Amino acid sequence: MPRRDVQIPTPDGQCPATLHLPDQPGPAVILYPDAGGAREVMREMGDRLAALGYVALVPDVYYREGTWKPFDLATAFGDPEERGRLFATMGTLTPDRIDADAGAFLDFLALQPEVTGHTVGLTGYCMGGRISLRIAATHANRVGAVASFHGGNLANADDPNSPHHLADRIAGVVLVAAAEEDASFPPEQEQLLAQVLSDAGVRHTIETYPAKHGFAVADNATYDEAAAERHWKALEELYGAHLGS
């Protein structure tokens, strides 16, 4: 699938991104990366979304950091210095910045001639899963379907910025695929998220894959091919049912 390097104007400057194009016009999807940020493995996932018929945008969510040194997720969490750099970089993504960037991404996609329909899909991994759920609430009228795969801290009762607090603002259909082994999304968070989504009348599915955190992303040490393929099938079904003209 063809890719196009683009620059998206945001309130804080230009955000580099790649736009992944299907053979013919189709609905748009924003792919929010995990803590490792935009990199080739994420762009390859954008290519696969395009092969399914979607115009996929993969933004560099860390663009405010300038030319940042890429993270090696196979080793970053075990190296104290790299772990600190990783969490410091993640910390630059404040709720206000996330919301403003999403508005810019959505405006950009609305102007692309290859994009059809009035709502977009979101998919996110780890950190990106949390971001995706937030954007489904803060830009509810523009999001038709949202997916989170091994997303962390989706319903942290002690965190005022946890996306579960915004559940009653979500209008699109929600899919959450958790990992069986994932300290960042323990059973009590899964139960709380299910409860608030149900109370808000949000159409949703929450399921747990027999895999570890990071199962869907190929450069993670915990990548699980069977779980990754299951995630692609789930995305195809979600978007096929809820995105379109």
C-alpha positions in Angstrom: 0.0 0.0 0.0 1.3 3.5 -0.8 2.4 5.8 2.0 2.6 9.6 2.0 4.7 11.6 4.5 2.7 14.5 5.7 3.0 17.4 8.1 -0.1 18.2 10.2 -0.5 21.7 11.6 -1.3 21.7 15.3 -1.5 24.5 17.9 2.1 23.6 18.9 3.7 23.2 15.5 3.9 20.7 12.7 3.3 17.0 13.5 5.0 14.6 11.1 2.9 11.6 10.2 2.5 9.0 7.6 -0.8 8.6 5.6 -1.4 5.0 4.4 -3.7 4.8 1.4 -5.9 1.9 0.2 -6.5 1.2 -3.5 -9.7 3.2 -3.4 -11.2 5.8 -1.1 -12.3 4.6 2.3 -13.0 5.6 5.9 -10.2 7.0 7.9 -8.5 5.4 10.9 -6.0 7.0 13.3 -3.4 4.6 14.7 -2.1 5.7 18.1 1.3 4.1 18.9 2.5 2.5 22.1 5.1 4.1 24.3 7.7 3.5 21.7 6.1 6.1 19.5 5.8 6.2 15.7 8.4 3.9 14.0 8.6 1.5 11.2 6.6 -1.3 12.9 3.7 1.1 13.4 3.9 2.3 9.8 3.8 -1.4 8.7 0.6 -1.7 10.8 -0.7 1.4 9.0 0.0 -0.4 5.7 -2.1 -3.3 6.9 -5.0 -1.1 7.8 -4.8 0.4 4.3 -4.8 -3.1 2.8 -8.1 -3.6 4.7 -9.5 -0.6 2.8 -8.9 2.3 5.3 -7.0 5.5 5.1 -4.7 5.2 8.0 -2.9 8.0 9.8 0.1 7.2 12.0 1.2 10.4 13.8 4.4 11.1 15.6 2.8 11.9 18.9 6.2 12.9 20.4 6.7 15.6 17.7 7.2 18.3 20.4 10.4 16.6 21.4 12.0 17.4 18.0 14.3 14.7 16.6 13.9 12.2 19.5 16.1 9.1 19.8 14.0 6.0 19.1 13.3 3.6 21.9 14.1 -0.1 21.8 11.1 -1.6 23.6 12.9 -5.0 23.9 15.3 -3.4 26.3 14.1 0.0 27.4 12.1 -1.1 30.4 15.1 -3.0 31.8 17.5 -0.1 31.4 17.0 2.5 34.2 18.2 5.4 32.1 16.1 4.5 29.1 13.1 3.7 31.2 13.3 7.1 32.7 13.6 8.8 29.3 10.7 6.7 28.1 8.4 7.7 30.9 9.5 11.3 30.8 8.6 11.4 27.1 5.2 9.8 27.7 4.6 12.4 30.4 4.8 15.2 27.8 1.4 14.0 26.4 -0.9 15.9 28.7 -4.7 15.6 28.3 -4.9 19.1 26.8 -2.2 18.3 24.2 -3.8 14.9 23.4 -7.1 16.5 22.7 -5.7 19.4 20.7 -3.6 17.1 18.5 -6.6 14.8 17.9 -8.6 17.8 16.7 -5.8 18.6 14.3 -5.6 15.0 13.0 -9.3 14.8 12.5 -9.4 18.2 10.6 -6.5 17.0 8.4 -8.3 13.7 7.6 -11.5 15.5 6.8 -9.7 17.4 4.0 -8.2 14.3 2.3 -9.9 13.4 -1.0 -9.3 9.7 -0.3 -11.4 9.7 2.9 -15.0 8.8 2.8 -17.7 9.0 5.6 -18.1 11.4 8.4 -16.7 9.4 11.3 -13.3 7.8 11.8 -12.0 4.8 13.6 -9.3 4.8 16.3 -6.9 2.1 17.3 -4.3 2.3 20.0 -1.7 0.1 21.7 -0.5 0.3 25.3 -0.4 4.1 25.8 -2.2 4.5 22.5 -5.1 2.5 23.8 -5.7 4.9 26.7 -5.3 7.9 24.3 -7.9 6.3 21.9 -10.5 5.9 24.6 -10.0 9.5 25.6 -10.4 10.8 22.1 -13.5 8.7 21.6 -15.0 10.8 24.4 -13.5 14.3 23.8 -14.2 14.2 20.0 -17.3 11.9 20.3 -19.2 13.2 17.3 -16.3 12.4 15.0 -15.4 8.8 16.2 -17.5 5.9 15.0 -15.5 3.0 16.5 -12.5 2.8 18.8 -10.3 -0.1 19.8 -7.7 -0.5 22.6 -5.2 -3.3 22.5 -3.3 -4.1 25.7 -4.0 -0.6 26.8 -2.8 0.4 30.2 -4.6 2.3 33.0 -7.9 2.6 31.2 -9.9 2.6 34.5 -7.6 3.8 37.3 -9.9 5.0 40.0 -7.1 7.0 41.6 -6.2 8.9 38.4 -8.5 11.9 37.6 -7.3 11.7 34.0 -8.2 8.1 33.5 -10.4 7.7 30.4 -13.1 5.8 32.2 -14.2 9.1 33.8 -15.3 10.2 30.3 -17.3 7.1 29.5 -20.7 8.9 29.4 -19.4 11.1 26.5 -18.5 8.2 24.2 -20.8 7.8 21.2 -18.9 5.3 19.1 -18.6 1.5 19.5 -15.8 0.4 21.9 -13.6 -2.7 21.7 -11.1 -3.3 24.5 -8.8 -6.3 24.1 -6.8 -6.8 27.3 -3.8 -9.1 27.9 -4.1 -11.9 30.4 -0.7 -10.9 31.8 -0.8 -7.2 32.2 -0.1 -5.3 35.4 -1.2 -2.0 33.8 -4.8 -3.3 33.4 -5.6 -5.6 36.3 -9.0 -7.3 36.7 -10.4 -4.5 39.0 -9.8 -2.0 36.2 -11.4 -4.2 33.6 -14.5 -4.6 35.9 -14.7 -0.9 36.5 -14.4 0.0 32.8 -17.1 -2.5 31.9 -19.4 -1.1 34.6 -19.0 2.6 33.6 -19.5 1.8 29.9 -22.6 -0.3 30.6 -24.0 2.5 32.9 -23.4 5.0 30.1 -25.1 2.9 27.5 -22.0 2.6 25.4 -21.9 -0.3 23.0 -18.8 -2.2 23.9 -16.9 -5.5 24.0 -14.2 -6.2 26.5 -12.2 -9.4 26.1 -9.0 -10.8 27.4 -6.4 -12.5 25.1 -4.3 -15.3 26.5 -1.1 -13.3 26.0 1.2 -10.7 27.6 1.1 -6.9 27.4 2.4 -5.9 24.0 1.1 -8.9 22.2 0.0 -7.0 19.0 3.2 -5.1 18.2 6.0 -7.1 16.5 9.0 -5.3 18.0 7.8 -6.0 21.6 9.6 -8.8 23.4 6.1 -10.1 24.3 4.7 -10.1 20.7 2.4 -13.1 20.2 1.6 -13.9 16.6 -1.6 -15.7 17.3 -2.9 -12.9 19.5 -1.8 -10.3 16.9 -3.7 -12.1 14.2 -6.7 -12.3 16.4 -6.5 -8.5 16.9 -6.4 -7.9 13.2 -9.5 -10.0 12.7 -11.2 -8.1 15.5 -10.3 -4.7 14.0 -11.6 -5.8 10.6 -14.9 -6.9 12.1 -15.3 -3.7 14.2 -14.6 -1.3 11.4 -16.5 -3.3 8.8 -19.6 -3.1 11.0 -19.3 0.5 12.2 -17.4 2.6 9.8 -18.5 3.5 6.3 -20.1 6.1 4.2 
